[in-house]
């Protein structure tokens, strides 16, 4: 049995093979043996898989605590005019006048 390589998404070495695919428990990324990262994965998608674009309006699907602050973004909060970042898993937005970066896995279109 060969060793499982580092996660192609987060580069962590805490990965394992579950019998069918490789799994990274740190970032929840799953990939098949020999699968290469391609540009197709560079598209920002929400929690339901819908493609996101600059200027879209999204809704937060889970209460989120903001690191370094006592602020909590409540579930159901509407966020307008998002901006995509270099990382397809993050979007930049303004909530209550504060510029915040949110992970796309907590958003829906």
HELIX and SHEET records of a PDB file:
HELIX    1   1 UNK A   39  UNK A   42  5                                   4    
HELIX    2   2 UNK A  104  UNK A  106  5                                   3    
SHEET    1   A 3 UNK A  15  UNK A  17  0                                        
SHEET    2   A 3 UNK A  22  UNK A  24 -1                                        
SHEET    3   A 3 UNK A  29  UNK A  31 -1                                        
SHEET    1   B 3 UNK A  78  UNK A  79  0                                        
SHEET    2   B 3 UNK A  58  UNK A  60 -1                                        
SHEET    3   B 3 UNK A 107  UNK A 108 -1                                        
SHEET    1   C 2 UNK A  64  UNK A  65  0                                        
SHEET    2   C 2 UNK A  72  UNK A  73 -1                                        
SHEET    1   D 3 UNK A  83  UNK A  84  0                                        
SHEET    2   D 3 UNK A  90  UNK A  95 -1                                        
SHEET    3   D 3 UNK A  98  UNK A 103 -1                                        
END                                                                             
